[in-house]
Amino acid sequence: MADKFDFLYPRSRYYGQVKPENLVFNANLQEFTQRVNYICNLETGGKLSPEEAYSQIKELWKQLKRTKKQLSIGQHPFQGDAGENEEG
C-alpha cells in the first residue's frame, strides 16, 4: 500500500534552509502541485469543466496562502538571526 501512495503522491527531497516551518510549507507546496496536476489532467480529459478546474485550483491556492501566512514564511520578525541587523 505504501508503494501505491508513493507512486500517486511522490515527494521530492528538500534542499532549502532546514527549519520546521519551511519543511511543513514545502510538504504543503508539493501537495498543492500534485493536486493542481490532477485537476489539470481531469480538465484536459474532459472530466472537469474549465470553470470547475479553475474554482478548485483557486481554493487550493487560498489554502496554500493561509498556510504560508500561518507559518510566517517570508516574514522576518527577527532580522538579527543571521547577523543582518548589525550596524557597521
WOHU-V983392 format. One record per pair of residues at least 24 apart in sequence whose C-alpha atoms are under 8 Angstrom apart, sorted by the first residue. I is the first residue (numbers start at 0). J is the second residue. D is the distance in Angstrom with one decimal. If there is no record, write none. Layout:
I:J:D + I:J:D
This chain:
8:33:7.0 + 20:70:5.7 + 20:71:7.9 + 20:72:7.3 + 21:72:7.2 + 24:66:7.1 + 24:67:6.7 + 24:70:7.5 + 24:72:8.0 + 27:63:7.0 + 27:66:8.0 + 28:63:7.1 + 31:59:6.7 + 31:60:7.7 + 31:63:7.3
